[in-house]
């Protein structure tokens, strides 16, 4: 049996089996084959289209936004399916800060199902790293879990050790744009040469894009020819 047919058959078996139809993680009532019932999944707010292909800022028409034309970020493309608002913000917050590792599969599948797949010419997939202190406190890196889901059938492209975090910087969420830039100055290290390679960065939420830009600069300094980014959600309060 071909892999595609086998996968479709298994998906059908899971859909028909009551064991896999657990209560929805949001409403807690309806049966959900993928963590969320259809009604709750439809309540997730998709990122408005069209949007800038470089920074994923929603636009009235296609093409690069004015900011990316004037000051393009170091990363070459950003792929984001959802807006960081209710109820997605609650799911991500529970995943990151509530130690709800079981949400990794649900959120990872949402990212995979709602984003363009990582193309075959991407050589390395790396998550945004956590500091040792924050990793010990949280117990896992949420970006690791999302990146694993994205690499899926080609796990040999997953390279979490390429980029490390040198210091335990304050969380970005409460900082202004200028503070975010200062906060991440010299925060990351990339010691592996990436000459001629294309790299994908995976994160959970994008706000100003400062984290992705800082990492992309370092990756390109090490020879990467192209850096794209995938994230589950994007805030709309800031321009990247």
C-alpha positions in Angstrom: 0.0 0.0 0.0 1.4 3.4 -1.0 2.3 5.8 1.9 -0.4 8.3 0.9 -3.1 5.6 0.8 -1.9 4.2 4.1 -2.0 7.7 5.7 -5.5 8.3 4.4 -6.6 4.9 5.7 -5.2 5.6 9.2 -6.7 9.0 9.3 -10.1 7.5 8.5 -9.7 4.8 11.2 -8.8 7.6 13.7 -11.8 9.7 12.7 -14.1 6.7 13.1 -12.7 5.5 16.5 -14.3 7.0 19.6 -11.0 6.6 21.5 -9.5 9.4 19.4 -12.5 11.7 19.5 -11.6 13.5 22.7 -13.3 16.6 24.1 -12.4 19.9 22.4 -9.6 21.7 24.1 -11.4 25.0 23.9 -15.1 24.3 24.5 -14.6 20.9 26.2 -17.9 19.5 24.9 -17.8 18.6 21.2 -15.9 15.6 19.9 -12.6 16.7 18.3 -10.5 14.5 16.1 -7.6 16.9 16.0 -7.8 18.6 19.4 -10.4 21.2 18.3 -14.0 20.7 17.2 -14.9 22.3 13.9 -16.7 25.2 15.5 -13.8 26.2 17.7 -11.3 25.7 14.9 -13.3 28.1 12.7 -13.1 30.7 15.5 -9.3 30.9 15.0 -8.7 34.2 13.1 -6.6 33.7 9.9 -4.1 36.3 9.0 -5.8 38.7 6.6 -4.8 38.4 2.9 -3.0 39.7 1.0 0.0 40.3 3.1 3.6 41.3 2.5 5.5 38.2 1.5 8.6 39.4 3.3 7.2 40.3 6.8 3.5 39.1 6.7 2.0 42.5 7.3 -1.6 42.5 6.0 -2.0 44.9 3.0 -4.8 46.3 0.9 -3.1 44.9 -2.2 -0.3 42.6 -3.0 3.4 43.2 -3.1 6.1 44.3 -0.6 5.0 46.7 2.2 6.6 50.1 2.3 8.7 49.3 5.3 10.2 46.2 3.6 10.9 48.2 0.5 12.7 50.9 2.6 14.3 48.7 5.2 14.0 45.0 4.3 14.6 42.5 7.1 17.4 40.0 7.0 15.0 37.1 6.6 13.7 36.6 3.0 10.1 35.5 3.7 7.7 35.0 6.6 4.8 32.5 6.6 2.1 32.9 9.3 -1.4 31.4 9.2 -3.1 33.1 12.2 -3.6 36.3 14.1 -2.4 36.3 17.7 -5.8 37.0 19.3 -8.5 35.1 21.0 -8.6 32.1 21.1 -5.2 31.4 19.6 -3.5 33.5 22.2 -4.9 31.4 25.0 -3.8 28.2 23.4 -0.3 29.4 22.9 -0.1 30.9 26.4 -1.2 27.6 27.9 1.3 25.8 25.8 4.3 28.0 26.7 3.6 29.0 30.3 1.1 26.4 31.5 3.5 23.5 30.7 0.8 22.0 28.5 3.1 19.9 26.3 0.1 18.0 25.0 -0.8 21.1 23.0 2.3 20.7 20.9 0.6 18.2 18.6 -2.5 20.4 18.2 -0.7 23.6 17.5 1.9 21.9 15.3 -0.8 20.4 13.1 -2.5 23.8 12.8 0.8 25.2 11.6 1.4 22.4 9.2 -2.2 22.3 7.8 -2.5 26.1 7.4 1.0 27.1 6.2 2.8 26.4 2.9 5.0 23.3 3.4 8.7 23.8 3.9 10.1 23.4 0.4 12.6 20.7 -0.5 15.3 23.3 -1.2 15.4 24.2 2.5 18.5 22.5 3.9 18.2 23.3 7.6 15.2 23.8 9.9 16.0 25.4 13.3 13.8 26.6 16.1 14.2 29.9 17.9 16.3 28.7 20.9 15.6 29.3 24.6 18.2 30.1 27.2 19.3 27.2 29.5 17.5 28.9 32.4 14.2 29.4 30.6 14.4 25.9 29.2 14.9 24.4 32.7 11.9 26.5 34.0 9.6 25.6 31.1 10.7 22.0 30.6 10.6 22.2 26.8 11.1 24.7 23.9 7.8 25.4 22.3 9.5 26.3 19.0 11.3 22.9 19.0 8.0 21.2 19.1 6.5 23.2 16.2 9.7 22.7 14.2 9.5 19.0 14.6 5.9 19.0 13.3 6.9 21.0 10.3 9.9 18.8 9.3 7.5 15.9 9.6 8.5 13.4 6.9 12.0 14.8 6.5 13.3 14.9 10.1 17.0 14.9 9.0 16.6 18.6 8.2 15.9 19.4 11.8 19.0 21.0 13.4 18.1 22.6 16.8 21.7 22.9 17.8 22.8 25.3 15.0 21.7 28.4 16.9 22.1 28.8 20.6 21.1 31.5 23.1 24.0 32.9 25.0 22.1 34.8 27.7 18.8 34.7 29.5 17.4 37.9 28.2 14.1 39.4 29.6 11.0 38.3 27.7 10.3 40.3 24.6 6.6 40.6 25.2 6.7 43.6 27.5 9.3 45.6 25.6 9.1 48.3 23.0 10.6 47.9 19.6 13.8 49.7 20.5 14.1 47.8 23.8 13.6 44.5 21.9 16.5 45.3 19.6 18.8 46.1 22.5 17.6 43.1 24.5 18.6 40.7 21.7 21.9 42.3 20.9 24.5 39.5 21.2 21.8 37.1 22.6 22.3 34.4 19.9 25.3 32.4 18.7 25.7 30.5 15.4 29.0 28.7 15.2 28.3 26.4 12.3 29.2 27.4 8.8 26.2 27.4 6.5 27.8 28.3 3.2 25.3 28.3 0.3 22.5 26.7 2.5 18.9 27.7 2.8 17.5 27.8 6.4 14.0 27.9 7.9 13.5 29.4 11.3 10.4 28.3 13.3 8.8 30.3 16.1 5.4 30.4 17.8 4.5 34.1 17.7 5.9 37.1 15.7 5.4 40.6 16.9 8.0 43.0 15.6 10.1 40.4 13.9 13.2 41.4 15.9 14.0 37.9 17.0 13.7 36.5 13.5 15.8 39.4 12.1 18.5 39.0 14.6 18.8 35.3 14.0 18.7 35.8 10.2 21.6 38.3 10.3 23.7 35.7 12.2 22.8 32.9 9.9 23.7 34.9 6.8 26.9 36.0 8.5 27.7 32.3 8.6 27.1 31.9 4.9 23.3 31.1 4.6 22.1 32.2 1.2 18.4 32.4 2.1 16.5 32.5 5.4 12.7 32.0 5.6 10.6 31.9 8.7 7.5 30.0 9.8 5.4 31.0 12.8 2.0 30.0 14.1 0.6 33.5 14.8 1.3 37.2 14.3 0.3 40.2 16.3 -1.2 43.1 14.3 -0.2 45.9 16.7 3.3 46.3 15.3 4.9 46.5 11.9 7.7 44.0 11.4 
